Amino acid sequence: MPWSGGSFTRTNGVNTGSTLWAEDRDDGYKILASHHDTHDQDLATGINSTLEKSGSNAATGNLNIGSNRLTAVADGTAKTDAATVNQIQSNAAAYAVATGTATAQVVALSPAITAYTAGQRISFKANATSTGATTVNVNAIGAKTLKKLHDQDIAAGDIESGSVVTAIYDGTNYQVTSQLASEAGSPAGSNTQVQYNASGAFAGDADFTFDGTNVSLANPIYLGDGAVATPSVTNTGDVNTGIYFPAADTVGITTGGVEQFRFGSSDIRSDNAIINGNFLVAQRGTTFASGDNNDDTYNLDRWLINSDGNDIVDITQGSATTGGIGLDVETTNKKFGIVQIIEARNCNGLIGNTATLSFQAKVSDASKLDNVKAAIIAWNSTADAVTSDIVASWAAEGTAPTLASNLTYEGSTPANLNVTTSYAKYSVTAAIDTSSTTNIVVFIWSDVTDTTAGHVLSIKEVQLELGSVATSYQHRTYANTFADCQRYYQRLDANTTAQQQILIGYFSSTAMVRCFWNFQTPMRTAPTMSNSAAATFEIIDGKDTVGANDATATSYTGNVTCADRAMFRANYGGTGYTAGETGLVRRDDSDATFIIADAEM
């Protein structure tokens, strides 16, 4: 073994060391060919174990140069070459001038890489300014996406032409670690403010200022339109409650994913144009049997029954506190509905604008009572009176009826509403015509599709309001609703107390008493008067005691009315009264007594 521990040892097979031939002589050996051959082979083996300076052989193990330097080394040109200090200082092995396009940079490194590996770093001089998401293709291995902020695509202007880009491969994309052109500049302002201007730099005029508490903007802030369930302005705790922008010049407020009101195209909250929309006021009575419920008659205050035949629907008021109305069909295969005619004086805010009709409805059997519809109707009449039926003729089942000639639908023909056996809210929106409309009619109706009578349509919380959004129902106090209803209908009833006083007046003669009724609410117009039979009234003078000098009225004649009061002239058959004395009209002991003032439309 010529090499041992890095030292060369001579041997001829017999003796070893630097005096091996002298040792042979001293041992009495002559010069032998075998000794020379062994010695020469030992030298050859030693020589063959060294590196030849021309590079004709290769090392077979790690080389230890004993803390000495390799000098005069050429720059490496292959991936397996050693890099010189020069190459490391100039990054020549991982830098190149790119070619390609603004969104697809091409880099040819020398020495070339043959595969992408995580942690690999490259640098290149961009040949074009980025216009959007950008890739880089190194040594034709394949394009990889350049990312900023570790996961965002390059944007227009992030990389400028001629700028040097450094990026590190993360196993999927190249993450840019060098500064982007869009980051150029330095913050302006003070140590408590950041200013940003419209040119895209932290410099210049304070278009945007944040002082740690407040944000100041020199120009408007722009938000996306958003939607009912995903408003533009919200909070982290309730992302479907906030503000959104449903249309031009319109702002909507939404809570829980439901729009509550909007303003711009309409008032923040307009009044409900429907009177007694929850059917709480019932001066005429709370139930109406089909046999007494003719077509075009009023039942619960302000509501008119309309059908394709008389006496087909029982009408019942719902709870006296929660309201509602039930329409119980007593005749098969008929069509029926309820109508409210809105006085022209209450239509001024709706004419020429968009209005929305909404209500809650349910049916007892959705398979038998269906095709429920609702419509806003223009009443093209200057007269404040019903001149004909709301419906001129009822159409085939499942289609809308033909309206009287002085009525027209606002908007398209109403579509069927998918009414269920549980209360659900429905709405229809229409643009109210301005041409000749002076009144508006609200019409809700249904068909009976079964041959068996007794199917109930329940309705409550009817509302007509300005705007295109059906807001929550506006509950009013009973007193205010009652006063609104009295503009159209008032009734004086005597209760069950015997001989209860109803009216007071004076005797104009020995045969007539004149009494006055001052209406609690001025009525729409001079009302039509009606009353129970004359015999249900008793007439006495103001001095009379109960049971003395009383007389049963024989007739009422010439009732004189105006919008705020009425006068009754009652004839009687008693004697002993004096003209000019006080006279009273009271209830007969056993008969129902009433007086009605009716100014319905």
Secondary structure by P-SEA (a helix, b strand, c coil): ccccccbbbbbcccccccaaaaaaaaacccccaaaaaaaaaaaaaaaaacccccccccccccccccccccccccccccccccccaaaaaacccccccccccccbbbbbcccccccccccbbbbbbbccccccbbbbbccccbbbbbbcccccccccccccccbbbbbbbcccbbbbcccccccccccccccccccccccccccccccbbbcccbbbbcbbbbbcccccccccccccccccbbbbbccccbbbbbccccccccccccccccccccccccccccccccccccccccccccccccbbbbccccccbbbbbccccccbbbbbbcccccccbbbbbbccccccccccbbbbbbbbbccccccccccbbbbbccccccccccccccccccccccccccccccccccccccccccccccbbbbbbbbbbbcccccbbbbbbcccccccccbbbbbbccccccccccccccccccaaaaaaaaaacbbbbbbcccccccccccccccccbbbbbbbcccccccbbbbbbcccccbbbbccccccccccccccccccccccccbbbbbbbbcccccccccbbbbbbccccccbbbbbbcc
